[in-house]
Amino acid sequence: MEKQQTPQQKPQFKRRTIFIKKNLQFRYMTLILLSVLAGLLIMAFELTFTLNDVFDRHPVLLQPLYDHFPALAYSFIYKIIIYVVFVVLISAILSHRMAGPVYRFEQTCKAIAKGDFSQRVHLRKGDQFTELQDEFNKMMDRVEEEINKKK
């Protein structure tokens, strides 16, 4: 008589820590932040050169703007700081969605290396690497079948 297998329930993961794999996440966040800052720097230089060119051609047209430039510059700097803070927060959330699954795979591989071939990877909805999770679990199902055949 063949045993009927009941589907295993996926454990519910509730991560409370944002930085699970700090090195990976900080590298990812730094890459995003540097990309955004490079874009902002390019835009700032382009705007500066364009305004200088227009001012050289039509000084009367832009004189009111140059009179208010210090106040505008401080306002611009504050907005950039707020923007960078948002980029850091968003990149932390995105890196968490990537680092969490990597951490889960590492923990599952460690358990399998210790001999527990029943381990499977279960990721949260919205995490990255769900296709890898499915293929990994199929692989482990096959490995476990082969082990059970040899017993």
C-alpha positions in Angstrom: 0.0 0.0 0.0 1.4 3.4 -1.0 1.5 6.2 1.5 -0.3 9.3 0.4 1.7 12.4 0.8 0.1 15.5 2.2 1.4 18.8 0.8 3.7 20.5 3.2 2.6 23.9 4.4 5.0 26.6 3.6 6.4 28.2 6.8 5.4 31.8 7.2 8.5 34.0 7.4 8.4 37.4 9.0 11.7 39.0 8.8 12.2 41.8 11.4 15.7 42.6 10.4 16.2 44.9 7.4 19.9 44.0 6.9 20.2 40.3 6.7 23.3 40.0 4.5 24.9 43.4 5.3 27.8 43.2 2.8 25.6 42.2 -0.1 23.0 44.8 0.7 25.4 47.6 1.3 27.1 47.0 -2.0 23.8 46.9 -3.8 22.6 50.1 -2.0 25.9 51.8 -2.8 25.6 50.9 -6.4 22.1 52.4 -6.6 23.1 55.5 -4.7 26.2 56.2 -6.8 24.2 55.7 -10.0 21.6 58.3 -8.8 24.3 60.7 -7.6 26.1 60.4 -10.9 22.8 61.2 -12.7 22.2 64.2 -10.5 25.7 65.5 -11.0 25.4 65.2 -14.7 22.1 67.1 -14.6 23.6 69.8 -12.4 26.6 70.4 -14.7 24.3 70.4 -17.7 22.0 73.0 -16.1 24.9 75.1 -14.9 26.5 75.2 -18.4 23.2 75.9 -20.1 22.4 78.8 -17.7 25.8 80.2 -18.1 25.5 80.1 -21.9 22.1 81.8 -21.8 23.4 84.4 -19.4 26.4 85.2 -21.6 24.0 85.7 -24.5 21.2 87.5 -22.7 22.4 88.8 -19.3 19.3 90.9 -18.7 17.0 87.9 -19.1 18.6 85.8 -16.3 19.7 88.6 -13.9 16.7 88.1 -11.6 17.5 84.4 -11.4 21.1 85.1 -10.5 20.0 87.6 -7.9 18.0 84.8 -6.2 20.6 82.1 -6.9 21.8 81.5 -3.3 18.3 80.9 -2.0 17.5 78.7 -4.9 20.8 76.8 -4.4 20.0 76.1 -0.7 16.5 74.9 -1.7 17.9 72.7 -4.3 20.5 71.2 -1.9 17.7 70.4 0.7 15.6 68.7 -2.0 18.6 66.7 -3.1 19.2 65.5 0.5 15.6 64.5 0.8 15.8 62.7 -2.5 18.9 60.8 -1.5 17.3 59.7 1.7 14.4 58.3 -0.3 16.8 56.5 -2.6 18.6 55.0 0.4 15.3 53.8 1.9 14.0 52.4 -1.3 17.4 50.7 -2.1 17.3 49.2 1.4 13.9 47.7 0.8 14.9 46.4 -2.6 18.2 44.9 -1.3 16.2 43.2 1.5 14.0 41.5 -1.1 17.2 40.2 -2.7 19.3 39.4 0.4 16.5 37.6 2.2 16.2 34.8 -0.4 20.0 34.5 -0.6 20.1 34.0 3.2 17.2 31.5 3.0 19.1 29.5 0.3 22.3 29.5 2.4 20.5 28.3 5.5 18.7 25.5 3.5 22.0 24.4 1.9 23.7 24.2 5.3 20.9 22.0 6.6 21.1 19.8 3.5 24.9 19.6 3.9 24.3 18.3 7.4 22.3 15.4 5.9 18.7 16.7 6.1 17.6 16.1 2.5 14.0 17.0 3.3 14.8 20.7 3.4 13.2 22.9 0.8 13.4 26.7 0.2 10.2 28.7 0.8 10.4 32.3 -0.1 7.9 35.1 0.6 5.6 36.4 -2.0 7.4 39.3 -3.8 10.9 38.1 -3.0 13.4 37.7 -5.8 14.7 34.3 -7.0 11.3 32.5 -7.0 12.2 30.6 -10.2 15.4 29.5 -8.6 13.4 28.4 -5.5 11.2 26.2 -7.7 14.1 24.6 -9.6 16.0 24.1 -6.4 13.0 22.4 -4.7 12.5 20.2 -7.8 16.2 19.2 -7.7 15.9 18.3 -4.0 12.7 16.3 -4.6 14.7 14.3 -7.2 17.7 13.9 -4.9 15.4 12.7 -2.1 13.7 10.2 -4.5 17.1 8.8 -5.5 18.2 8.4 -1.9 14.9 6.7 -0.9 15.3 4.3 -3.9 18.7 3.2 -2.6 17.5 2.4 0.9 
